[in-house]
Amino acid sequence: MHFARLLHLTDSAIPTGAFAYSYGLESSVAFGLVRTGFELRNYLYSFLQQAASLELPFLLSCCHHASLDAGLLAVAEEYDALLLVPALHRASLVQAKNWLRLLESFYPDAHLAELTAWHEHAGRPLHFVPAFGLALTRLGCAAPDIQTMYLHMALRDQISAAIRLGVIGPMEGHRLQHDFYAVFDELLTQHAGRGYQQATRSAFLLDTAQTLHDDIYSKLFQN
């Protein structure tokens, strides 16, 4: 796929709905877990570590099951079971639907509607991470590129949320995003070759903050 098309798919303006969620950052700020720039850096590193240890293995497994074989059933079931926070579970389903609807309009010859139909027929929920990996594999992307794109989008959305929450300013935020690209190689190398059966959760305090998001009196984000 042409490089410019990949840049388009990772553009923050792509309407998948990710802008509506902070994935634990807002509640972490509200409950005093993130108060300084140093704590924000620690938070972002933990967030990326969890994204790498949990999502990257599922992305790799989806790349291996792009033909929608029986092995994909186990991948879909396991990912659904690992989404422990109800709000994140709902958000994942919504974003998967938006992502596929968008890509179907861009690439009708890829028949991406088959992904939704297959999961519905199998009685398995289609979440954003599997939908992301399956769709991009069908479009000819290699697994390392898909994993890198996902980490970029995860970091980008957290930086955007931090800016909108007023934790940091735009210039500081983008400088921070630039700095964190230095850890991408480390995370990608560490989890290279790991399938979904080796996926792990590594940031339990972040999970707790996500769960407590509904207790915030006044919220900017859904989660």
C-alpha positions, 0 to 999 in steps of 0.5 A: 500500500502506498505510504501516503495511504498509510499516513491517511489511515493513521490521521487523527481526523479519521472518524473512528470515535477514538477522540471521545475516550481518554482510556483512563487518563481523565480518571487518573488525573481526576483522582490524583494519579497523574499530577506532574509532567514526570507522572504523565511520562510514567503513565504514558510508558505504562499505557504503551507497555500494556498496549504492547503486551496485550494488543500487539500479540492479538494483532499478530494473530489476526494477521495469521488468520486473515482468511477467517479460519476456525482459529480466529474464533479463539482469538475473538473469544480471548480478546473479548474476555480480556476487556475487563472494563465495561466502558472500554468493551463498548467503546471497542465494539463501536470503534470496530464498526466505525473503522470497518465502515470507513475502510469499506468506503475506501476499499470496496474491492477488499470485501471488508464487510465479510469480517463483520458478517463472519463474526456475526455468523460465528456469534463472536463480537468484533472488537477494534483491535482484531478489526484493525489487524484483519482489515489492514492485513487484507489491504496488504499491510505487513504485521510489523507495520500494523503493530507500529501503526497501532502503537502510534495511534494509541500514543497519539490519542493519549497525547491528544487527551492530555492536551484537551484536559489541560495537563500539557500544552500542544507544543509540550505534548507533541515534543513528548510524543516525539520523545516516546517514539524512541521506546517503540523499537524496544516494545516492538522488539520485545513482543515480536513473534508473540501470539495472542496466547502470550498476551498479558495485562501489565498495568493494573492500576490503569485498569482500576482508573478506567473502572473508576471513570464513571465516578468522576463528577464532571467528565470531558471524555466517555472513558 
